[in-house]
């Protein structure tokens, strides 16, 4: 049984899209094409009413956006209308939680985050009128139709990197807890603007792929996977709201090991633009104390990485290949030294060393063909690179070791294919080549179920236009854990 963690006052967040067309006085009938989205947004309004928060923190990507500053709307009554969309009757004024906004500013300053509300002179210079934008107003349309007994905090997600955005989310949670507020977070977010040919912005394959990754992460109860979405994929998909979602996830402790449940209420792209409605809820097992769990996480699951008595090694492995990679990683992370490697007489081959943390990718580096005299040396070299040089992640830290597991994929010879019918994403990996560019994807990866998806991801990894002239090779792997 799951229960709300009593020691936290911020336990639930919602993802809501913000297309003005779903408001009837704007859509004038077109909103009926997004009926699943409308029904789900109404359900969110009812659930918020049941939760009865004192404060709603609403993160809007259409609030004034800066690369190095978190903009926070600040007025006793936060007001706005959809007049610019032809619906002047849709006008709202919601009381601000002024104490929350003030404390948020102090907390930002203490954490070295620049944020707040610019001075009146700067607002005038920047042409900012401080009226709520449609990214806030559309979710409020559905919330206020069910519940109005709350004060509002509304801010932009800024254009920080994922790590800093998560920190901002954690600050929001800390302020709510410090003030004793019963609060929820709403991430206003449209997904890709280029999902289908119906979109006025055009269509790209990355649009549907981005939306699939986000929706499946929520459907499968793994919102932490959203934090791993490749930035080039986000850019190509022309999304609008990823950082809103990331900030909300940060406020709920996702990424720090906090237990959460998720529910994908709806996903559709009726106008070629992805609309996702979802719930993310922070929970603990009945009888567990959230404060104790947080302490365990902060201390590395209850032990000191440097303690000679309580120090734990990485997840045990069975194969000598994965054992070798694990030993190399642990030695490099703890001491900075690569242990000696004794060749076993294995044939040289390319290989990939994959590191996972609590089931999610934490590093993966490999070689298509042998670059050393033995497989043992190849594994050791790629293990070092996987834990220290993967550009998608920071180097592995000592306190992460107990949460890591390692696998090694040894590649067989590659062979060219001329027909997609000769491919099988569960059986074969692929190498896609275009000119001097090359992208590789291993077989049997979670969420990669079709040849088209496999080729698309391999192209993206290699910076290749999937619509251009490409050649494809397939290969098998022996996977060792």
URZINOR-V215863 format. One record per residue. N is the residue number from 0. PHI is phi in whole degrees, 0 to 359 (999 if undefined). PSI is psi in degrees with one decimal (999 if undefined). Layout:
BEGIN
n phi psi
N PHI PSI
N PHI PSI
END
This chain:
BEGIN
n phi psi
0 999 137.5
1 258 144.2
2 224 158.3
3 292 137.5
4 285 114.8
5 294 -24.7
6 278 0.2
7 237 133.3
8 265 -2.3
9 237 102.9
10 237 -12.9
11 220 144.0
12 221 156.0
13 230 145.5
14 258 125.3
15 226 135.5
16 282 172.2
17 225 35.5
18 285 120.3
19 304 -26.1
20 299 -21.0
21 281 -9.0
22 276 120.8
23 308 -39.8
24 290 -13.5
25 264 -47.9
26 291 -34.1
27 50 44.0
28 108 -30.1
29 293 -23.4
30 298 -21.2
31 296 -21.3
32 288 -14.6
33 244 42.3
34 295 -34.8
35 295 -40.2
36 296 -44.7
37 297 -45.2
38 299 -41.2
39 292 -39.5
40 295 -37.4
41 295 -37.4
42 297 -38.6
43 298 -43.4
44 303 -42.7
45 292 -38.7
46 292 -38.0
47 296 -39.8
48 299 -39.7
49 294 -38.0
50 288 -31.0
51 54 59.0
52 290 148.3
53 284 -32.6
54 226 137.7
55 246 126.1
56 261 116.7
57 247 123.1
58 254 115.6
59 242 124.9
60 287 -7.8
61 259 3.2
62 291 161.2
63 310 124.7
64 247 128.4
65 235 156.9
66 281 -19.5
67 222 24.4
68 206 131.1
69 268 110.1
70 281 131.7
71 238 122.9
72 298 139.6
73 215 103.2
74 199 149.9
75 305 -36.2
76 234 119.1
77 272 118.8
78 234 157.4
79 181 167.5
80 213 164.1
81 262 28.8
82 301 -37.2
83 292 -11.1
84 254 16.4
85 83 17.9
86 229 68.5
87 294 -16.9
88 285 -18.1
89 273 90.9
90 228 133.5
91 228 148.2
92 224 118.2
93 238 133.3
94 297 135.3
95 278 148.1
96 275 86.5
97 296 -36.6
98 295 -38.9
99 295 -46.0
100 298 -42.5
101 296 -44.3
102 292 -34.2
103 298 -41.7
104 298 -42.0
105 294 -39.9
106 293 -39.3
107 303 -48.8
108 299 -40.9
109 294 -29.2
110 266 0.8
111 76 20.2
112 263 127.5
113 276 126.3
114 183 165.7
115 136 -144.8
116 238 126.7
117 299 161.8
118 294 159.0
119 306 -38.1
120 295 -44.0
121 292 -35.9
122 299 -42.5
123 294 -42.1
124 296 -36.2
125 273 -4.3
126 71 32.1
127 258 123.2
128 263 -5.8
129 68 14.7
130 279 144.4
131 302 137.2
132 274 171.5
133 291 -21.7
134 297 -26.1
135 267 -39.5
136 291 -37.4
137 294 -49.6
138 301 -38.3
139 297 -31.4
140 304 -43.5
141 280 -35.8
142 292 -48.5
143 292 -20.2
144 290 -16.3
145 242 -24.5
146 202 133.0
147 226 2.3
148 271 54.9
149 219 160.0
150 255 155.2
151 245 139.8
152 238 123.4
153 232 129.8
154 214 166.8
155 267 156.9
156 280 -5.8
157 61 -175.1
158 239 36.2
159 288 167.6
160 288 171.6
161 300 -43.4
162 298 -45.6
163 291 -38.3
164 299 -40.1
165 297 -39.0
166 299 -42.0
167 299 -42.5
168 300 -41.3
169 293 -31.8
170 294 -41.1
171 302 -45.4
172 297 -40.8
173 296 -39.6
174 295 -43.9
175 301 -43.0
176 293 -42.5
177 297 -34.9
178 273 -6.5
179 70 26.2
180 279 136.2
181 276 109.9
182 225 157.4
183 225 161.6
184 242 137.1
185 241 120.5
186 264 109.7
187 281 121.7
188 201 119.7
189 271 152.8
190 267 -139.4
191 296 141.1
192 267 8.3
193 224 49.5
194 279 -46.7
195 227 173.0
196 293 -12.7
197 289 -18.0
198 291 135.3
199 292 -11.0
200 264 0.9
201 93 178.9
202 230 137.7
203 225 151.0
204 301 -31.1
205 295 -22.7
206 299 -54.3
207 294 -34.2
208 293 -43.9
209 299 -48.3
210 298 -38.7
211 299 -43.8
212 297 -43.0
213 291 -48.3
214 296 -41.9
215 292 -35.8
216 300 -39.2
217 284 -38.6
218 296 -36.8
219 270 2.6
220 73 27.6
221 234 64.8
222 296 -19.9
223 299 -24.2
224 293 -24.2
225 298 -31.5
226 291 -15.4
227 263 -0.1
228 300 131.2
229 295 132.0
230 306 -40.9
231 299 -33.6
232 293 -43.6
233 301 -45.3
234 296 -46.8
235 296 -34.0
236 285 -15.0
237 57 50.6
238 284 163.4
239 219 86.2
240 142 1.4
241 303 -46.4
242 291 -28.4
243 299 -44.5
244 295 -44.3
245 299 -42.8
246 297 -41.4
247 298 -44.1
248 298 -38.6
249 298 -37.0
250 291 -21.8
251 260 4.8
252 84 7.2
253 294 135.0
254 99 -20.4
255 254 9.5
256 90 4.8
257 293 140.0
258 285 130.3
259 223 156.4
260 240 154.4
261 226 159.7
262 214 120.1
263 274 106.8
264 281 -36.1
265 193 153.7
266 214 132.9
267 201 164.5
268 223 65.3
269 293 -24.8
270 245 20.9
271 83 5.4
272 240 131.6
273 283 125.3
274 244 121.8
275 237 132.7
276 237 126.9
277 207 160.5
278 243 138.6
279 232 124.5
280 231 130.0
281 277 127.5
282 223 166.1
283 224 158.0
284 294 144.5
285 304 131.2
286 94 -11.8
287 267 143.6
288 262 125.6
289 299 -40.0
290 300 -39.7
291 295 -40.1
292 295 -43.9
293 301 -40.5
294 296 -40.5
295 299 -43.5
296 295 -42.9
297 295 -29.4
298 266 9.6
299 78 46.0
300 65 39.8
301 83 14.7
302 217 158.7
303 266 130.2
304 298 -23.7
305 263 1.4
306 283 127.6
307 288 -17.0
308 266 -47.2
309 261 -3.0
310 298 132.3
311 249 149.4
312 273 -179.2
313 290 170.6
314 306 129.5
315 301 147.1
316 240 167.0
317 250 -48.7
318 287 152.6
319 292 -29.0
320 296 -49.1
321 289 -34.0
322 297 -44.3
323 300 -48.4
324 299 -41.0
325 296 -43.2
326 296 -40.2
327 295 -45.8
328 298 -46.2
329 296 -40.9
330 295 -44.0
331 295 -42.6
332 291 -41.1
333 280 -37.9
334 237 -11.1
335 78 7.9
336 247 141.0
337 270 122.1
338 291 156.3
339 296 143.9
340 244 126.0
341 259 116.8
342 300 141.3
343 253 5.1
344 87 12.1
345 287 149.7
346 293 143.1
347 299 143.6
348 197 155.3
349 288 153.0
350 204 160.7
351 238 134.8
352 253 121.4
353 248 133.1
354 246 131.0
355 239 144.5
356 242 116.5
357 51 36.6
358 92 -9.5
359 252 148.3
360 303 132.9
361 237 -10.5
362 172 142.0
363 204 117.8
364 224 142.5
365 200 -178.5
366 230 140.9
367 287 -36.6
368 225 165.5
369 299 136.5
370 240 -1.7
371 231 177.2
372 280 -13.2
373 211 157.1
374 297 -36.1
375 300 -45.1
376 294 -35.7
377 296 -44.4
378 298 -45.7
379 298 -45.0
380 297 -43.8
381 288 -28.1
382 295 -42.4
383 299 -46.2
384 295 -39.0
385 297 -35.3
386 267 -10.1
387 231 -18.9
388 236 -0.8
389 296 117.1
390 293 -13.1
391 278 -15.4
392 224 154.3
393 289 161.7
394 303 146.5
395 297 135.8
396 260 158.8
397 303 -42.5
398 288 -6.3
399 274 -18.9
400 307 -42.6
401 296 -19.5
402 266 1.1
403 261 147.9
404 228 154.0
405 230 140.3
406 227 156.2
407 232 127.0
408 253 117.6
409 262 122.7
410 276 137.5
411 275 177.6
412 298 146.6
413 266 153.7
414 219 141.9
415 290 149.7
416 230 148.4
417 248 -14.7
418 233 138.7
419 298 -23.5
420 296 -18.5
421 275 1.2
422 252 154.6
423 208 109.0
424 298 -17.7
425 276 -26.6
426 256 -41.0
427 246 140.5
428 276 167.5
429 228 149.5
430 237 119.3
431 252 130.7
432 233 138.8
433 215 107.3
434 63 -124.8
435 269 -0.4
436 266 143.2
437 215 134.9
438 231 136.7
439 236 141.8
440 223 130.5
441 288 159.8
442 278 167.9
443 56 50.1
444 260 140.7
445 298 132.6
446 87 -9.4
447 255 95.6
448 249 -10.7
449 234 156.4
450 297 -40.0
451 299 -43.3
452 295 -40.8
453 297 -47.1
454 295 -41.4
455 299 -43.2
456 291 -41.0
457 299 -40.4
458 298 -44.9
459 298 -40.8
460 297 -30.6
461 265 1.9
462 67 36.6
463 252 138.9
464 283 114.2
465 295 -16.7
466 273 -8.8
467 275 -171.5
468 280 121.4
469 228 156.3
470 240 147.3
471 233 134.9
472 240 151.9
473 241 157.3
474 206 157.8
475 257 162.8
476 226 153.8
477 254 118.0
478 261 129.1
479 239 134.8
480 234 999
END
